[in-house]
Amino acid sequence: MNIEIMKEFFGWITLINLVLFIWVAVMCMFCRGFIYNVHGKLFDLKEDTINAMLYGFLGVYKIVFLAFNFIPWIALVIMSK
């Protein structure tokens, strides 16, 4: 596997994960009531707990996205020049 194939792979995986992250963040902003109803009924959680869990999830997702998708892609782009 050469560096160009790896660069393309990480570029696509970065784009897919970025779109997924933005979609989840937008859903959390605009479908808050639905999220509260579903998770509140399933797990008997209060809104404050759900907010904290969503905030933590988005934070961890962003860190994992940066560490395992975006930064390797940037390194490959730099290496290929």
Number of C-alpha atoms within 10 A of each C-alpha: 5 6 12 13 10 15 20 14 13 21 18 14 17 20 13 12 17 17 12 12 16 12 12 14 15 12 13 18 11 10 12 14 11 12 18 20 14 12 14 15 11 9 8 11 14 13 16 10 12 16 15 10 12 16 14 12 11 16 12 12 14 14 11 12 17 16 12 13 21 19 14 17 22 14 11 18 17 10 11 10 5
